[in-house]
C-alpha cells in the first residue's frame, strides 16, 4: 500500500453518508479505496480505465 498518496473525496460527498470512495493519483495510476476503511484494500487502475468508468457512471440514471 502506498502511504505517500494524497487522497480526496468528491465535493458531492456528505460527511454523514458513509458511502464514499476516495481517489488518489500517482505516476500512471489512479488509486481508489473505501473511505470507511482507509487501511483496507485499494484498487489501482490506469488513468484511461478510470476515465472510462467515470464517464460510464455519469451516464447512468440515479436510483429512485
Beta strands, then each sheet from edge to edge (+ up, - down):
strand 1: 21-26
strand 2: 29-34
strand 3: 42-45
sheet 1: 1+ 2- 3+
end
